[in-house]
C-alpha cells in the first residue's frame, strides 16, 4: 500500500499529509486537545449506546496519544473536496505482481507448514470445508506465515483515523468494534496489535471481521489470531466458509481461449456452464478435461491482462477469495500459491507480457471517454478491472479492431 504524499488541493483549501508532515508536528498539542474533546463529547455517547462501559472506554481512549505518522490524515475541521485529485501514480501491469522468486519461496515454506499442521488443517477442513492449501496461501500472503511484524496499537491507529482520516465513518465503526473486542475479551487496548490500517493479527482482520469470524480452535478460551496458529487458520476458514466457499471445488483453471471467442465475455455477471465454455473451444492449458461432475456448474472467464497474459475459467470460490481482498490479482496469487503448495503446480503456463509504463491518470481519462460512449467501466479509477477490460474489448470490436481487452498507450491516445 502506498503512503500518500502531501498534496494541496487549491479548490478545497485542504492539505493531506504524509508521514513527515511538519504541520502536524507543529500543531500536535492543538490536535491532541481537539481529539480529547471529540472523544468525550462525540465518540463516548455512541460507544455507551453500543454497550461499551466507561471503564473500557476510559482505559482505551482517554489520554490516548494520536499516531500522526499515519497516511491519509487531514487537518481536523477541514472540508474535503467533492472529488479528490486523480492519482498520478504509475500503473504496473499484472506481471509485476507475480514475482516467481517470491512465489517459489512461499511455496517451499507453505509445503513445510502444510505438513507440520496437517492434523489441525484436516480438522479445520472437516468443520469449514476449506482445504489447507488455500488457508496456508492466504496466511503467507497476509502475514508471511505469521512472521510479519504487526507493530501498531490498533486502538491508536483506529482512533486517529476515526478522528482525522479521509474515511472517518469507516474507521469510526472499526474503532467501536475494536472497543467491543477489548471489553468482551478482557484485553488491554495495547494488546490489540494491528497494521497501519488497523487490521488485526496474522489473518489481518479488521475488528468488525474479528467479531464475525474469529474462532477459538485450540480450545484455550481465547480467540487468539496473534499467537495461535490453529485459531488463525480456523478463523480464516470460517471467514471463507461464511462468505460462500464451496467444498470440493477448485478456485479455477488456467485455460487457452481461442481467438474466435471474445475476451469481452469476462466477468461474474456473464457466467456460463463450464460445458458451454468447453463446447465453444476453451480448453484447460494442461490438456486435461474439466471435471466431468462440474460441467453443469456456472463458471466465469477471467483475463486479468486481456490477451497479453494467462486466461482463466474461475469458479465461485475465486470470488470468495476476492472477498478477503478485493483484487483479481490477489485471488490469482492465492490460488496459484495454494496449487503449488497442495498439488505441486508451478507458474502459469502462459507468461505475463510486460506492459509499457502508464499513469493511472491516463487510464482514468480513457475510462471517462468510454463512459461517455455508454460503456460501463466500473468507475474511472485508473485501474483496469474486468468491466474496463471488457469495455475496451467491446469498443475494439465496434471499431473493427482486434480485441485485446487491455489498455496500452496507443489505445489511450486513439480512443475518442
C-alpha positions in Angstrom: 0.0 0.0 0.0 1.4 3.3 -1.0 1.7 6.2 1.5 0.1 9.4 0.3 2.4 12.3 -0.5 1.5 15.7 0.8 -0.7 17.3 -1.8 -2.5 20.6 -1.8 -6.0 20.8 -3.4 -6.4 24.6 -4.0 -10.1 24.5 -4.7 -10.9 23.0 -1.3 -8.1 24.5 0.7 -7.4 21.0 2.0 -4.0 19.6 2.8 -3.5 15.9 3.1 -0.3 14.9 4.9 2.2 12.1 4.6 4.4 10.6 7.3 6.7 13.6 7.6 4.2 16.4 7.8 5.8 19.3 9.7 2.4 21.0 10.1 1.2 18.1 12.2 4.3 18.3 14.3 3.8 22.0 14.9 0.1 21.5 15.8 0.4 18.3 17.7 -0.8 19.8 21.0 -3.7 21.6 19.5 -4.8 18.5 17.5 -4.5 16.3 20.6 -6.8 18.7 22.6 -9.3 18.6 19.8 -9.2 14.8 19.8 -9.7 14.6 23.6 -12.8 16.8 23.3 -14.2 14.8 20.4 -13.6 11.5 22.3 -15.6 12.7 25.3 -18.4 14.6 23.5 -18.9 12.7 20.3 -17.4 9.2 20.5 -18.3 8.3 24.1 -22.1 8.7 23.8 -22.1 6.3 20.8 -19.8 3.9 22.5 -22.0 3.9 25.6 -25.1 3.2 23.4 -23.2 0.2 21.9 -22.8 -1.3 25.4 -19.1 -0.2 25.9 -18.5 0.5 29.6 -17.0 3.7 30.9 -14.1 1.6 32.3 -13.3 0.1 29.0 -13.6 3.4 27.1 -11.5 5.4 29.6 -8.7 2.8 29.7 -8.5 2.6 25.9 -9.3 6.1 24.7 -8.9 8.8 27.4 -5.3 10.0 27.4 -4.5 8.2 24.1 -1.8 9.8 22.1 -2.6 10.2 18.4 -0.4 8.5 15.8 0.2 11.4 13.5 2.6 9.5 11.2 -0.2 7.5 9.5 -1.0 8.1 5.9 -4.2 9.8 4.6 -4.8 12.2 7.5 -6.5 15.5 7.2 -6.4 18.6 9.4 -9.3 18.4 11.9 -12.1 20.6 10.7 -11.0 20.9 7.1 -13.5 20.0 4.4 -12.7 17.5 1.7 -13.4 18.4 -1.9 -16.2 16.5 -3.6 -13.7 15.0 -6.0 -10.2 14.2 -4.9 -7.3 14.7 -7.4 -6.7 11.7 -9.6 -3.6 9.8 -8.6 -0.6 10.3 -10.9 0.9 7.0 -9.7 2.4 4.7 -12.2 0.3 1.7 -13.2 2.2 -1.5 -13.5 0.8 -4.4 -15.4 -0.1 -7.7 -13.7 3.3 -9.2 -14.4 4.8 -7.1 -11.6 2.5 -8.8 -9.1 3.7 -12.4 -9.7 7.3 -12.5 -8.6 8.4 -16.0 -9.3 11.1 -15.9 -6.7 8.6 -14.8 -4.1 6.1 -17.5 -5.1 8.7 -20.3 -5.1 9.9 -19.2 -1.6 6.4 -19.0 -0.2 5.5 -22.4 -1.8 8.5 -24.1 -0.2 7.6 -22.7 3.2 4.0 -23.4 2.6 4.6 -27.1 1.9 6.6 -27.4 5.2 3.8 -25.8 7.1 1.1 -27.9 5.4 2.8 -31.0 6.7 3.5 -29.5 10.1 -0.1 -28.5 10.7 -1.7 -31.3 8.7 -3.8 -32.7 11.6 -5.1 -29.3 12.5 -5.8 -28.5 8.9 -7.8 -31.7 8.4 -10.0 -30.9 11.4 -10.5 -27.4 10.0 -11.4 -28.6 6.6 -13.9 -31.1 8.1 -15.6 -28.3 10.0 -15.5 -25.5 7.4 -14.9 -27.2 4.1 -11.9 -25.1 3.2 -8.7 -27.0 2.1 -5.4 -26.5 3.9 -3.6 -25.2 0.8 -5.9 -22.2 0.4 -5.5 -21.3 4.1 -1.7 -21.6 4.1 -1.6 -19.5 0.9 -3.7 -16.7 2.5 -1.6 -16.9 5.7 1.5 -16.5 3.7 0.2 -13.6 1.7 -1.3 -11.7 4.7 1.4 -12.1 7.3 4.3 -14.1 5.9 3.0 -17.2 7.8 2.9 -15.1 11.0 6.4 -13.7 10.7 5.5 -10.2 9.6 5.8 -7.5 12.2 2.4 -6.2 13.4 3.8 -3.2 15.3 0.9 -0.8 15.8 -1.7 -0.4 18.6 -4.9 -1.0 16.6 -6.8 1.3 19.0 -4.4 4.1 18.5 -4.5 3.7 14.7 -8.3 3.4 14.5 -8.8 6.3 16.9 -6.5 8.5 14.9 -8.2 7.6 11.6 -11.7 7.9 13.1 -10.9 11.4 14.2 -8.9 12.8 11.2 -8.7 10.5 8.2 -10.5 11.0 4.9 -12.7 8.0 5.7 -13.8 8.8 9.2 -17.0 6.9 9.3 -15.4 3.6 8.2 -12.7 3.8 10.9 -15.2 5.0 13.5 -17.2 1.8 13.0 -14.0 -0.3 13.2 -12.9 1.6 16.4 -16.2 0.9 18.1 -15.8 -2.8 17.1 -12.3 -2.8 18.5 -13.6 -1.4 21.8 -16.2 -4.2 21.9 -13.3 -6.8 21.4 -11.3 -5.2 24.3 -14.3 -5.3 26.6 -15.6 -8.7 25.6 -12.3 -10.5 25.6 -10.9 -8.5 28.6 -7.9 -7.2 26.7 -5.8 -4.3 27.4 -6.1 -1.9 24.4 -2.4 -2.0 23.8 -2.6 -5.8 23.3 -4.7 -5.3 20.2 -1.9 -5.2 17.7 -2.5 -4.4 14.0 -1.3 -2.8 10.8 -1.1 0.9 10.0 -4.7 0.4 8.7 -6.0 -1.2 11.9 -6.1 -4.8 10.5 -5.5 -7.3 13.3 -3.2 -10.2 13.8 -2.0 -12.9 11.4 -5.2 -13.0 9.2 -5.3 -9.2 9.0 -8.9 -9.0 10.0 -10.5 -5.6 10.6 -12.1 -5.5 14.0 -15.6 -5.9 12.6 -14.4 -9.1 10.8 -12.8 -10.3 14.0 -16.2 -10.1 15.7 -17.9 -12.1 13.0 -15.3 -14.7 12.1 -12.6 -15.2 14.7 -12.8 -18.5 16.5 -11.1 -20.3 19.4 -10.0 -23.5 17.7 -7.3 -24.6 20.1 -9.7 -24.6 23.0 -7.9 -22.3 25.4 -10.8 -20.0 25.7 -9.3 -17.2 23.6 -9.7 -16.2 20.0 -6.1 -15.5 19.6 -5.2 -14.6 16.0 -1.9 -13.1 17.1 -0.2 -16.1 18.6 -2.3 -19.2 17.9 -1.8 -20.9 14.6 -4.9 -23.1 15.0 -7.1 -20.0 15.8 -5.5 -18.1 12.9 -6.1 -20.8 10.3 -9.6 -21.7 11.6 -10.7 -18.0 11.7 -9.7 -17.6 8.0 -11.5 -20.8 7.2 -14.6 -19.5 9.0 -14.4 -16.3 7.0 -14.3 -18.1 3.7 -17.0 -20.6 4.7 -19.4 -17.9 5.8 -18.8 -15.9 2.6 -19.8 -18.9 0.4 -16.9 -21.2 0.0 -18.0 -24.4 -1.7 -16.1 -27.6 -0.6 -14.6 -29.9 -3.2 -14.5 -27.2 -5.9 -11.3 -25.7 -7.3 -10.8 -21.9 -7.4 -10.3 -22.1 -11.2 -8.2 -23.3 -14.1 -5.7 -21.8 -16.5 -7.1 -22.2 -20.0 -6.5 -21.4 -23.6 -9.2 -19.1 -25.1 -9.2 -19.4 -28.9 -9.2 -16.2 -31.0 -12.8 -16.6 -32.1 -14.1 -16.2 -28.6 -14.2 -12.6 -27.5 -12.2 -11.7 -24.4 -15.1 -9.3 -23.6 -17.1 -12.3 -22.3 -15.3 -11.8 -19.0 -17.0 -11.2 -15.7 -19.1 -12.9 -13.0 -22.3 -11.4 -14.5 -21.5 -13.3 -17.8 -21.1 -16.7 -16.2 -21.9 -19.8 -18.3 -21.9 -23.5 -17.7 -18.4 -25.0 -17.9 -19.6 -27.4 -20.5 -20.7 -24.5 -22.7 -17.2 -22.8 -22.5 -15.7 -26.2 -23.4 -18.1 -26.7 -26.3 -17.0 -23.3 -27.7 -13.4 -24.4 -27.7 -12.0 -23.3 -24.4 -9.6 -25.9 -23.0 -7.5 -26.3 -19.9 -4.0 -25.4 -20.7 -2.7 -28.7 -19.2 -4.8 -30.6 -21.8 -6.8 -32.3 -19.0 -10.6 -32.2 -19.3 -12.7 -30.1 -16.9 -14.0 -32.3 -14.0 -17.0 -34.1 -15.5 -19.1 -33.6 -12.4 -18.7 -29.8 -12.7 -19.6 -29.2 -16.3 -23.1 -28.1 -15.4 -21.8 -25.6 -12.8 -21.6 -22.0 -13.9 -18.1 -20.6 -14.2 -16.6 -17.3 -15.3 -14.0 -16.1 -17.8 -11.1 -14.1 -16.3 -8.5 -12.3 -18.4 -6.6 -10.0 -16.0 -4.2 -8.9 -18.7 -6.6 -9.2 -21.6 -4.9 -11.0 -24.5 -1.5 -10.2 -23.0 -1.3 -12.8 -20.3 -2.8 -16.1 -18.9 -6.5 -16.8 -19.3 -8.7 -18.5 -16.7 -12.0 -20.1 -16.1 -12.8 -19.5 -12.4 -15.5 -20.8 -10.0 -17.4 -19.0 -7.4 -14.6 -19.9 -4.9 -12.4 -17.4 -6.8 -14.8 -14.6 -5.9 -14.9 -15.8 -2.3 -11.1 -15.3 -2.1 -11.7 -11.9 -3.6 -14.0 -11.1 -0.6 -10.9 -11.5 1.6 -9.1 -8.9 -0.6 -11.0 -7.3 -3.5 -8.4 -7.9 -6.2 -8.3 -10.3 -9.1 -4.5 -10.5 -8.8 -4.6 -11.2 -5.1 -7.1 -14.1 -5.7 -5.0 -15.4 -8.5 -1.8 -15.2 -6.4 -3.5 -17.1 -3.6 -5.0 -19.7 -6.0 -1.7 -20.4 -7.7 0.3 -20.5 -4.4 -2.3 -22.9 -3.0 -1.9 -25.2 -6.1 1.9 -25.1 -5.7 1.6 -26.0 -2.0 -1.0 -28.7 -2.4 -0.7 -30.0 -5.9 3.0 -29.4 -6.8 2.0 -26.9 -9.5 4.3 -24.3 -10.9 3.9 -21.0 -12.7 1.1 -20.3 -15.0 1.9 -21.8 -18.4 1.3 -18.6 -20.3 3.6 -15.8 -19.4 2.6 -12.3 -18.4 3.7 -9.8 -21.1 5.2 -6.7 -19.7 3.2 -3.6 -20.3 4.5 -0.1 -21.1 4.5 2.4 -18.3 1.2 4.1 -17.9 -0.1 6.6 -15.4 -3.3 5.9 -13.6 -4.5 9.3 -14.7 -4.0 8.3 -18.3 -6.1 5.2 -17.8 -8.8 7.2 -15.9 -9.1 9.6 -18.9 -9.6 6.6 -21.2 -12.2 5.2 -18.8 -14.1 8.5 -18.8 -14.0 8.5 -22.6 -15.5 5.1 -22.7 -18.2 6.1 -20.1 -19.2 9.0 -22.4 -19.8 6.5 -25.1 -22.1 4.4 -22.9 -19.7 1.8 -21.6 -19.8 0.6 -18.0 -16.2 0.6 -16.9 -16.9 0.3 -13.2 -15.7 3.7 -12.4 -12.8 5.9 -13.7 -10.3 5.0 -11.0 -7.3 4.4 -13.3 -7.3 0.7 -12.6 -8.4 -1.7 -15.4 -10.8 -4.0 -13.7 -12.9 -6.6 -15.5 -15.6 -4.0 -16.5 -13.0 -1.8 -18.0 -11.2 -4.7 -19.7 -14.4 -5.9 -21.4 -15.4 -2.4 -22.3 -12.1 -2.0 -24.1 -12.8 -5.3 -25.9 -16.3 -4.2 -26.9 -15.1 -0.8 -28.2 -12.3 -2.5 -30.2 -14.8 -4.9 -31.8 -17.2 -2.0 -32.6 -14.3 -0.2 -34.3 -13.5 -3.3 -36.3 -10.2 -3.9 -34.5 -8.7 -7.0 -32.9 -9.9 -7.1 -29.3 -7.2 -7.2 -26.7 -9.3 -6.2 -23.6 -6.4 -4.3 -22.0 -5.2 -0.7 -22.2 -2.0 0.4 -23.8 -0.6 3.8 -24.7 -1.6 3.6 -28.3 -5.2 2.8 -27.4 -5.3 5.5 -24.8 -4.2 8.1 -27.4 -6.6 6.8 -30.1 -9.8 6.2 -28.1 -12.0 9.2 -28.7 
